[in-house]
Amino acid sequence: MTLRKYRFVLEQAAFESFVQLTDEEWELAHSYFRWLAVNPQATGQGFHNDATGRPNYASLCGPFLIVHWADHAVLEVRIVQLLRD
């Protein structure tokens, strides 16, 4: 069985936080984004439903809370927010 390949996509709020990170923080967050693309079924440590009713999962990664959801139709993990601890 061939695994379907996902990619990660940063929404604007997440991107704006991401570009402000130090090199070390950037590496940590980026590695987690890549991990999510390989594990799109990951549900994190909690979730909330967004305005459309879609569950957005919250994952802890070092000093970050990363909010994401998987769009299985287009094989993407959408990174909605990247919040610092």
N, C-alpha and C positions, 0 to 999 in steps of 0.2 A: 504494500500500500504506500503510495506517495503522499507525503505530508503537504498540505496546502501552505504556501508561503504568505505570511502576512507582512505588512509594513506598518510602521508607526507614523502618525501624522500629528503634529502639534497645532492645536487651535491657537488663535491669537493671544489669549491671556497666558497660556502656557509658554508660548514662544517668547513673549515679552519678559517673562521671568527667567527663562532659560538663557537668554543672551546676556543677562546680568551676572551670571554665576562666575566664580573663580574657575581656573582650569581644573582643579581637583574636584570641585562640585560638579562641573560640566561632565567630567568623566564618569562620576558616580551616577548622575541622572541619566546620561546617555546609555550607559550599560544597562540600567533598569529598563529604559525604553526598548532596547534591543531584546531584553529578556521577555518583556511583554509581547513583542512581535512573535517570538517563538512559542509563547504560552498565552495565546489570546483568551483562553478560557479562565484565566486567573481572576479571582473575585476580590482580592485584597482583604483588608480587615474590616470593611464596612461598606455600605452603599446608601445612596439616596436616589430617588427618582427625579429626573430633570423635568423641565416644563412640558416635555412631550410624553412623559411617563416612562422613559427609558431609564433603566438602572445605570447609574454612574458609580463605579467602584473606587474606593479610596484605599491606596496602598502606602504603607510606610516604607521609606527607603532612606536610611540614615537620617539626616535632618529635614527630609522632605516628606510632604504628603502629596502624592501624585493621584489625581482624579482622572479616571479613564473609562472607556467602554469599547467593546469590540463590535465593529460593523462587519459581520460575517459575510454579508452580501458582496462587499467589495474587498474583502480580506485586508482590513485595516484595523489597527488599534488607535483610537482617537484619544490623544492626551489633552484633556480639557483644562486642567489647572496644575500648576507646579507651585506648591506653597512651602515656605520655609517654616521649620519648627520654631 
